[in-house]
Amino acid sequence: MHKEVANQFYKILLVPVATIGCGKTTLSLALANLFSFGHIQNDDIVGKTKRSRFHRSIKREFKDRNVVIADRNNHTVELRKSLIESVKKTFLNVRVVAIYWNHESRTSDEIIKITSERIIARGENHQNLTIENKRQMWKFLKDFERLDSNNNVDNQFDHIINLDIANDINTNLNIAINSLKPIIGIENPSKEAIRKIFEKIELYKPIIKTSFIESDIKKLKKRNAQYYGIALNYNFQKFLLNYYKEHPSEDSSIFNILVQNERISSSHHITLIHSRDMRKKESLWKKYENLCEGPTLQVKVFIDKIVFNSQIMALVVNKIDPPTIYSANKVAHVTIGTIHKSIKPAQSNKICESALYGTHEKEPDVQVINLEKELIVKGIVKAF
């Protein structure tokens, strides 16, 4: 027996398997704070022999904790192999659980779009890859090796928790907690406890931060814009699915058609001003152009209505915080989807205006659902 092996109760190693921008550190911090799990973050370790020191830190953490999160992408078989072997040399009875952001269900372009917007929204709270450029993101994605239980490394995972890259953090956290309950014996925390943890995580500042050259940041932000808008990091399809489950009397027929025909995008936005309106509203265009040259601006969006007709579905935005950010459209809104590609998303302007100004009653095809509680979603102002 190896001299380091200790006679321990079961230890559980949680191993994220992800690429940049999936949300692994946010999820890891949430689990660690909610359940007092150990949390070793690879980006806190700098210098030579980084991998071996990461492994040693995890084993030290196990001396005081029964559950430890190995917060690193672990996106290659070799990284997973060396981690599992190192920990099992010391703790023979460790149970290894993969938290797997599934990459097979989406194209590489979709993954890059979702994760790059998430990284920019996260800004300075992301270590080493403060605002990651797309070349590095593509490299991680190219190197990614999916979990494969047929190889002699990934078959050592006792459990695999599958997550969707496009899910918001609340959804993935709930999936992770519910999956861990029978494994670890944890209980569901209250909504208030989760809310407080996310508030705490928002204030989280990394121990180490490597800034990118300013010109690299600007390359991400500056482009020939077709429009300026608010990119929203939120799974609206999941929200609507849950809403209709909780409100079975509401008409979900159009939503169901959109889902069945895959007419709901994985990413959404609010248009602030389109290039076709540039001449009429030159000062507003210039305002957002200048704003997007500077530091990324994060905003909160308050949604209070679901609006749809037989062809299109949208959400009405009640207000934006800060109020200095506003749309050139009469009604700020999020287009959820159209039943066919021949229908232009811009048509949602009309039904949202009729919902806000009460004229929908004269248009029997337009239906409005007033949300009992406003949906609050975070986003960033950017050029599209």
Secondary structure, DSSP 8 states (H G I E B T S, - for coil): --TT----S--EEEEEE--TTS-HHHHHHHHHHHH--EEEEGGG--STTHHHHHHHHHHHHTTT-SEEEEES---SHHHHHHHHHHHHHH-TT-EEEEEEEE-TTS-HHHHHHHHHHHHHHHGGGSSS-TT--HHHHHHHHHH-----TTSTTGGG-SEEEEEETTS-HHHHHHHHHHHHHHHH------HHHHHHHHHHHHT---S------HHHHHHHH-S--SEEEEEE---HHHHHHHHHHH-TTS--HHHHHHHHTT-B-S-EEEEEEEGGGTTTTHHHHHHHHHHTTSS--EEEEEEEEEEE-SSEEEEEEEEEESTT---SSSS-EEEEEESSTTS-GGGHHHHHHHHHTTGGGG-TT-EEEEEEEEEEEEEEEEE-
